[in-house]
């Protein structure tokens, strides 16, 4: 009896994962991006089918502002490294660049179809867009009249377009391949077939992370050679790698977040919280938390190290320490 009582006390005082719920959106949240660390902290932008992308404090999830101007679902959202500019792509056939400080619309870039992918170059001078017309465009941020480079080659809708470095772009979509492009020549330089439509991509340091079917895969960002591939228990819609490269988190059709050891492939934890499929997940730049967006219309923040006091998370001391 004594052993049982001691065990119960420890279990009762052990911290458990308690996500912070960031409300405000009214329809599915489909994209998330963190800024880098800045003197004012780091920030999180979310894209939602309600047409109202939102900017939040990246550590606490506190709402900072809503970018008003799109007339359709917003499919893609990004924020530059210094957290001074945001960009969005939407079903109103436009991409827009916003002042992240004032919330004002700075530029609007017309497209012939829905825009789903947006990404800033490393110096924020060029905006990359992926459109449902199967074309990728590079825009001078200060000149929305016409793209400076147009890339053709995809045979189906584009899901994601990202910069690998100042001269190289990676893209993926419904045509079941990862494509790599040289911006200087405007040519496709590699095309790697996969087994299902691409559902998400992330460029993380030296790798490109991609999800398709029930697979999470890691590719060398220089050679596009396969580094690691993991089969998961449910269709994967999104994944993100921890900054220390030791773990990654993925989400998808089963409504859950799964933390996995990168070396062994063993699942460390899985967490419930969302009430619909998880469409997007991203680690914060310090790696202490990750944000997820779901069909349920919420953004949730999760701790990487459960029980650490951080942001709005506070914990009572265990009984034996009191």
PyMOL commands that set and color helices and strands:
alter all, ss='L'
color gray80, all
select helices_A, chain A and resi 2-13+319-321
alter helices_A, ss='H'
color red, helices_A
select strands_A, chain A and resi 20-22+29-34+43-48+54-57+63-66+74-79+85-90+94-99+105-110+115-120+126-131+135-140+149-152+158-165+168-173+177-182+187-193+198-204+207-212+215-220+226-231+236-241+247-252+257-261+267-271+278-283+289-294+299-303
alter strands_A, ss='S'
color yellow, strands_A
deselect
rebuild
show_as cartoon
